[in-house]
């Protein structure tokens, strides 16, 4: 009984302290304080350095217990809690306590994280990557007037005059994860539209797309033109070239404007469609068209060049195209590309 009484008395003290912490942050939230004020108040309450960092800015806001900004190098965090908004992690809060964590540190940080999420949303724009699809569609639609487009971009968090690339993606991965990878330190927004994901970003690092993602990237001259370019580039992506910028296509982009019936009835495209029933032949032709070299195609396919040569001879007979002739190689490449557009 004495041991139980001791545990209950300790529990009462913890609950009383936790309620005081909750009341403390409720008051701060009612006063609509900003992030620096939250960090300063938290440092005073915790009696150690308190910090807030939003992923969208990458800058840590750190305050010492005396209320002054902390300029000393950060110590290892004694306790951390993620900041979440709309089920997306947008940042982190932590304490830099020199000794062991205080029993109330976790409660303090959980309430600080809630308050920081509210402040980020209020004084934002909110730093979430996922955005309202209707707002994104308004920004990229060719039917939107410039005033409506500018307002949509502003609400999405893009400053006036800021260049915005539009990226069209096909993927099973979360769009916010891809957005954070390709544009880690600048504004980026994402939304699903029908069967295509849309990313709006001020910069795009094409080397950071994860495996399995197909992406078409538009230029940054105008969001609605960038969207059209991104969709076109996406149609030309392949497992060998999963990420394409519209400028990579050059004149080949004109193939996307050829009427589908004309493409479907073309004799070379019909021959490629027949070849596609034999995946190894199609893979060999793709490698040869991509490299323009028998030996490089063999290296790409991890096969001996003599076996690739024999297969290419058979493919030439099937297509009735001389693949050893530069014009024949160009013809086969265009036919393969046009067939893929139909396949997409």
C-alpha positions in Angstrom: 0.0 0.0 0.0 2.8 2.4 0.8 4.5 1.7 -2.6 1.2 2.3 -4.3 0.7 5.5 -2.4 4.2 6.7 -3.5 3.4 5.9 -7.2 0.1 7.7 -7.0 1.6 10.7 -5.5 4.2 10.7 -8.2 1.5 10.3 -10.8 -0.5 13.2 -9.4 2.6 15.4 -9.6 3.2 14.4 -13.2 -0.5 15.0 -14.2 -0.5 18.4 -12.5 2.7 19.4 -14.3 1.4 18.1 -17.6 -1.8 20.1 -17.2 0.3 23.2 -16.5 2.3 22.6 -19.7 -0.9 22.1 -21.7 -2.4 25.3 -20.3 0.8 27.2 -21.0 0.7 26.3 -24.8 -3.0 26.8 -25.1 -2.5 30.4 -23.9 0.3 30.9 -26.5 -1.9 29.5 -29.3 -4.8 31.8 -28.3 -2.4 34.7 -28.5 -1.4 33.6 -32.0 2.3 33.9 -31.4 4.8 33.2 -34.1 7.6 30.5 -34.3 10.3 32.6 -32.6 8.0 33.5 -29.8 7.1 29.8 -29.3 10.8 28.8 -29.2 11.6 31.6 -26.8 8.7 30.7 -24.4 9.6 27.0 -24.6 13.2 27.6 -23.7 12.1 29.6 -20.6 9.7 26.9 -19.6 12.1 24.0 -20.2 15.1 25.9 -18.7 17.3 24.8 -21.6 17.7 25.5 -25.3 14.6 24.9 -27.3 14.5 24.8 -31.1 12.1 24.7 -34.1 13.0 23.8 -37.6 10.6 23.6 -40.6 11.7 21.4 -43.5 10.6 24.1 -46.0 13.1 26.6 -44.7 15.8 24.3 -43.3 16.7 27.0 -40.7 16.6 26.2 -37.0 15.1 28.7 -34.7 17.0 28.3 -31.3 16.5 30.2 -28.1 18.3 30.0 -24.8 16.5 30.0 -21.4 17.3 33.7 -20.9 15.2 34.6 -23.9 18.1 35.4 -26.3 18.6 33.7 -29.6 21.1 30.8 -29.2 24.2 31.3 -31.3 26.4 28.5 -29.8 26.7 25.4 -31.9 23.8 23.0 -31.4 24.2 20.3 -28.8 22.8 16.8 -29.5 19.0 16.9 -29.0 17.9 15.3 -25.7 14.3 14.9 -27.0 12.7 15.5 -30.4 9.2 15.4 -31.7 8.1 15.9 -35.4 5.8 18.7 -36.4 2.9 17.4 -38.6 0.3 19.2 -40.6 -2.4 17.5 -42.6 -0.7 14.1 -41.8 2.6 15.3 -43.3 5.8 15.9 -41.4 6.8 19.5 -42.0 9.5 19.9 -39.4 10.9 19.1 -35.9 11.1 20.5 -32.5 13.7 19.6 -29.9 15.3 20.4 -26.6 19.1 20.6 -26.0 19.3 19.6 -22.3 22.7 18.9 -21.0 21.5 16.3 -18.5 18.9 13.5 -18.7 15.5 14.4 -20.1 12.9 15.9 -17.8 9.8 13.7 -17.2 7.7 16.5 -18.8 9.9 17.1 -21.8 7.9 14.9 -24.1 4.6 16.6 -23.1 6.2 20.0 -23.6 7.5 19.1 -27.1 4.3 17.5 -28.2 2.4 20.7 -27.3 5.2 22.8 -28.9 4.9 20.8 -32.1 1.1 21.4 -32.2 1.6 25.1 -31.6 4.3 25.2 -34.3 2.1 23.5 -36.9 -0.7 26.0 -36.2 1.8 28.9 -36.5 3.3 27.6 -39.7 -0.2 27.3 -41.2 -1.2 30.8 -40.0 1.9 32.7 -40.9 2.8 30.4 -43.8 1.9 29.7 -46.4 1.7 26.3 -44.9 4.9 24.3 -45.5 3.1 21.1 -46.6 4.0 19.7 -49.9 0.6 18.3 -50.7 -1.8 20.9 -52.0 -5.4 21.4 -52.9 -5.8 19.7 -56.4 -8.3 22.3 -57.4 -5.8 25.1 -56.7 -3.0 23.3 -58.6 -5.3 22.7 -61.5 -6.2 26.4 -61.6 -2.5 27.3 -61.7 -1.7 25.0 -64.7 -5.0 25.1 -66.7 -4.8 26.8 -70.1 -8.4 28.1 -69.4 -7.4 30.2 -66.4 -6.9 33.9 -66.8 -3.6 35.4 -65.6 -5.1 37.0 -62.6 -6.6 33.7 -61.4 -3.4 31.9 -62.1 -1.3 34.4 -60.2 -3.7 34.2 -57.2 -3.5 30.4 -57.2 0.3 30.4 -57.3 0.3 32.9 -54.5 -2.0 30.8 -52.4 0.2 27.8 -53.1 3.2 29.7 -51.7 5.0 30.9 -54.8 6.1 34.5 -54.8 5.1 36.8 -57.7 7.6 36.5 -60.6 9.1 33.3 -59.2 9.8 30.8 -62.0 7.8 27.6 -61.6 8.5 24.3 -63.3 5.7 21.8 -63.7 6.5 18.1 -63.5 4.1 15.3 -64.6 4.8 12.0 -62.8 3.6 8.4 -62.9 4.5 6.6 -59.7 3.2 4.6 -56.8 5.4 6.5 -54.3 3.9 9.4 -52.3 4.1 12.7 -54.2 5.3 14.6 -51.1 8.3 12.3 -50.8 9.3 12.9 -54.5 8.7 16.7 -54.1 11.0 16.8 -51.1 13.7 15.0 -53.0 13.8 17.0 -56.2 13.4 20.4 -54.6 14.6 20.1 -51.0 15.2 23.7 -50.0 12.7 25.6 -52.2 8.9 25.9 -52.5 7.4 22.7 -54.0 3.7 21.6 -54.1 2.1 18.4 -55.3 -1.3 17.1 -56.1 -2.8 14.1 -58.0 -4.8 14.9 -61.1 -6.6 11.9 -62.7 -3.9 9.2 -63.3 -1.0 11.7 -63.3 0.8 13.3 -60.4 1.7 17.0 -60.6 4.6 18.7 -58.9 5.2 22.5 -59.0 8.7 23.5 -58.0 11.0 26.5 -58.4 13.9 24.2 -59.1 14.1 20.6 -60.2 17.0 18.3 -59.6 16.4 15.6 -62.2 19.1 13.4 -60.7 17.2 12.9 -57.4 14.0 11.2 -58.7 13.7 7.8 -57.0 13.8 4.5 -59.0 10.5 3.5 -60.5 9.3 7.1 -61.1 8.6 8.3 -64.6 8.7 12.0 -64.9 8.3 14.7 -67.6 9.6 18.2 -66.8 8.4 21.4 -68.4 10.2 24.7 -68.7 9.5 27.6 -66.4 8.2 30.2 -68.8 4.5 29.7 -67.9 2.8 27.1 -65.7 0.1 26.1 -68.2 2.7 25.8 -71.1 5.0 24.0 -68.7 2.2 21.5 -67.8 1.6 20.8 -71.5 5.3 20.2 -72.0 5.6 18.0 -68.9 2.7 15.8 -70.1 4.3 15.5 -73.5 7.7 14.6 -72.0 6.1 12.0 -69.8 4.7 10.2 -72.8 8.3 9.8 -74.2 9.7 8.3 -71.0 10.9 4.7 -71.0 12.4 2.4 -68.4 15.8 3.3 -69.9 15.0 7.0 -69.8 12.5 7.5 -67.0 13.1 11.2 -66.5 12.9 13.6 -69.5 12.9 17.4 -69.8 10.8 18.7 -72.6 13.9 20.4 -74.0 15.6 17.0 -74.3 13.1 16.0 -77.0 13.8 18.7 -79.5 12.1 18.1 -82.8 11.1 14.6 -81.7 8.4 16.2 -79.6 6.5 16.9 -82.8 5.6 13.2 -82.9 3.2 13.8 -80.1 1.2 16.0 -82.4 0.8 13.5 -85.1 -2.9 12.2 -85.2 -3.1 8.8 -83.5 -4.8 7.1 -86.5 -2.0 8.2 -88.8 0.6 6.7 -86.4 -1.4 3.5 -86.0 -1.7 3.0 -89.7 2.0 3.6 -90.5 3.7 0.5 -91.9 6.8 0.9 -89.7 4.7 1.3 -86.6 2.7 -1.8 -87.5 5.9 -3.7 -87.9 7.1 -2.5 -84.5 3.8 -3.7 -83.0 4.4 -7.2 -84.4 8.0 -7.1 -83.0 6.6 -6.2 -79.6 5.2 -9.7 -79.2 8.8 -10.8 -78.7 10.1 -8.8 -75.7 13.8 -9.8 -76.3 13.7 -8.5 -79.8 12.1 -5.3 -78.7 14.7 -4.8 -75.9 17.5 -5.4 -78.4 16.1 -2.9 -80.8 15.6 -0.4 -78.0 19.2 -0.8 -76.9 20.6 -0.5 -80.4 18.5 2.6 -81.1 19.5 4.2 -77.8 23.3 3.7 -78.4 23.6 3.5 -82.2 26.4 1.0 -81.7 26.4 -2.8 -81.8 29.0 -3.2 -79.1 27.5 -0.5 -76.8 24.1 -2.2 -77.2 25.7 -5.5 -76.3 27.3 -4.0 -73.2 24.0 -2.4 -72.2 22.2 -5.8 -72.6 25.1 -7.7 -71.0 25.3 -10.1 -74.0 28.0 -11.1 -76.4 28.1 -8.8 -79.4 27.8 -11.7 -81.9 24.5 -12.8 -80.4 23.2 -9.3 -80.5 24.4 -9.0 -84.1 22.5 -12.1 -85.1 19.3 -10.9 -83.4 19.6 -7.4 -85.1 19.9 -9.1 -88.4 16.6 -11.0 -87.7 15.0 -7.8 -86.5 16.1 -6.0 -89.7 14.4 -8.7 -91.8 11.2 -8.5 -89.7 11.0 -4.7 -90.0 12.3 -4.6 -93.6 14.7 -1.9 -92.5 18.4 -1.9 -92.9 19.6 -1.1 -89.3 23.2 -0.8 -90.4 22.4 2.3 -92.5 22.1 5.6 -90.6 18.8 6.4 -92.3 17.5 3.0 -91.4 18.5 3.4 -87.8 16.7 6.8 -87.7 13.6 5.3 -89.3 13.5 2.5 -86.7 14.0 4.9 -83.8 11.2 7.1 -85.0 8.9 4.1 -85.5 9.7 2.7 -82.0 9.1 6.1 -80.4 5.8 6.5 -82.3 4.7 3.0 -81.2 5.5 3.8 -77.6 3.3 6.9 -77.8 0.4 4.7 -78.9 1.2 2.3 -76.1 1.1 5.1 -73.5 
